[in-house]
Amino acid sequence: MNDKNNLPNVGQICVGTVVAVYSSYAILLFDEGWTGLLHISEVSSSYIRSFASYISIGSIYNVKVIAVDGQTGAVRVSIKQMTNQERRRALPHRPIDPKDIDFSALERMLPGWIEEENEGGRQPAEGEKK
């Protein structure tokens, strides 16, 4: 973290929430209190026809800080410039405790599904082979 105004360092990976979307850029808010500009050219290597349909308010993104202006406090961020290794590292990795998983719906429905399957009464879903 850059000491000046609590700004990030260039190259830092941060998690931000989209608070505004315009035709060619979005503004992200970060927990540390600063905002960053995500330009349409820093989202994907592919052509984006409608930025507003690609990025939406409230979405949360891992981004890489690509420029910081210490004088103005302007921060530019990028999704496109993150390496695969940075993307993997940015994903939350926490073990899942099986006790935290609610299987009650599965336990309730499974006997009926088994019965349907055994009776041959189950109809294939749309697009599913018979």
N, C-alpha and C positions, 0 to 999 in steps of 0.2 A: 504494500500500500504506500503510495506517494504521500509524504507528510503534508504537502501543501493542499489545504482544503479537503483533506481526506480523499484525494483522487487516487485512482488505481494506477498501476504501472503499465506501460506498453508491454504486450505479450501476456498479461494476466488473464486468466479465464474466470469469468464472473457469471452469476445468474441474475437475469433481469426480467422484469415484468413489463409487457407492452402497455403503455398508458395513452398513446396517441398514434394514429396511423394517418398518413397523408399519401398523396399519389405516388411519391417516389422515395419516401423514407418513413421511419417510425421512431418514436421516442420510447426508450426503456428506462424504467426507474429501478435503482439498485438499493438493496437493504442499507447500504452505507450512506445513503442520502443523495448521491449524485445521479445525474441522468446521462444517458448516452444516445447518440444518433446512430441508427442502423439504416444505411442507404440501401436502396434496391440492388445496387451492384455488388453489395457485400453479403447477399443472402444465398445465392446459388450461382453455379457456373452456367446453368441453363437459362434461357429466356423466360422472364416472368411477365406475362401479359397484364395481369391485374394484381398489383402489390397488395391492395386491400383484401383480396380474397386469399392471399397467401399468408399474410400476417394479420392477426386479429388482436384487438384490445383484450387484455387479461391473460394472453398466452405468456408462458414462461419459457425463456430460452437460455441456454448456455452460450456465451459469446466470448470472443477474444478481443481484448482492447488493442486497437491498432494505432490510435493517436490520442495524445493528451496535450492540451494547451494549458499550461500552468497559469498563464496570465488571465485567460478568459474562463477557464474551467470547462471548456468544451472537450467532450470525450467522444471519439468515434469508435464503434464496435463492429465486429464482423462475425458472421456464422461461417461464411465460405472459407475464411483463412484458417479455421481450426483444422489441425491435422487429425487423422483418424485416432492416433494415440491420445491426443487431447480430448477428443470426443468420448473415448472409452473411459478416461480418467474422470471426466466431468459427470458421468452417470453415477447416480447414488448407488452404492453397494452396501446393502445391509442384509444380514441374514434374516430369513423369515422363520419365525417360530410357528410350527404346525398348530400350536394351541391358539394362535391368533386367526386361524382360517376357519370360517363358518361353513361347515358342510351340511347344515340342517336342511337346506333346500334340496340338495342332492340326495340326502338320505330319505327325504319325503317322496321324491319323484322316482327314484331308481326302481323300486319294486314294480310300479306301473309300467315303466319303460320295458323292463325285462319281460313282464307278462305280455305286453303288446308284441314284442319281438318273437316270443315263443309261440304266440297264436298266429303269427303272420299277418296281424291286423294293421301293422304300421304301414302307412303309405309313404312312398319316397317324397322327399322334399323337392321343391321346384329346382330343376337343374340336376338333381341327383339321379344316377342310373338306377333302373329297376332291377 
